[in-house]
Amino acid sequence: MKIDDKQLRAILIEVIDESLKSVIGESGREVVYYYLQSSYAIRRENIPENLEAFTEFINSFFGLGAKIIEKTIIRNLCLKLGIRTKQMEDVKLTQFIKSIRGE
């Protein structure tokens, strides 16, 4: 499946939203976005350009729980993009996005 960067960006924002909500709820998602913006100066819509900082943030914020969030995001991206999830079992979110972009 060929996807341009603009489409991937929109899908990524949507999937991160959905994934955070499914794992930590609506209020938890809002807390994440608040602290992401106040601590890292990253707004929700700028996460795709700052994916490394986003994953660093969720790792520092949730500790080992961040793995669950990352896996949920990857699984949901795979579903949206029609990618077999078994291939992506031990991949980090940043690696996964780079592979989609062909980097």
Rosetta blueprint (number, residue, H / E / L):
1 M L
2 K L
3 I L
4 D L
5 D H
6 K H
7 Q H
8 L H
9 R H
10 A H
11 I H
12 L H
13 I H
14 E H
15 V H
16 I H
17 D H
18 E H
19 S H
20 L H
21 K H
22 S H
23 V H
24 I H
25 G H
26 E H
27 S H
28 G H
29 R H
30 E H
31 V H
32 V H
33 Y H
34 Y H
35 Y H
36 L H
37 Q H
38 S H
39 S H
40 Y H
41 A L
42 I L
43 R L
44 R H
45 E H
46 N H
47 I L
48 P H
49 E H
50 N H
51 L H
52 E H
53 A H
54 F H
55 T H
56 E H
57 F H
58 I H
59 N H
60 S H
61 F H
62 F H
63 G H
64 L H
65 G H
66 A H
67 K H
68 I H
69 I H
70 E H
71 K H
72 T H
73 I H
74 I H
75 R H
76 N H
77 L H
78 C H
79 L H
80 K H
81 L H
82 G L
83 I L
84 R L
85 T H
86 K H
87 Q H
88 M H
89 E L
90 D L
91 V L
92 K L
93 L H
94 T H
95 Q H
96 F H
97 I H
98 K H
99 S H
100 I H
101 R H
102 G L
103 E L
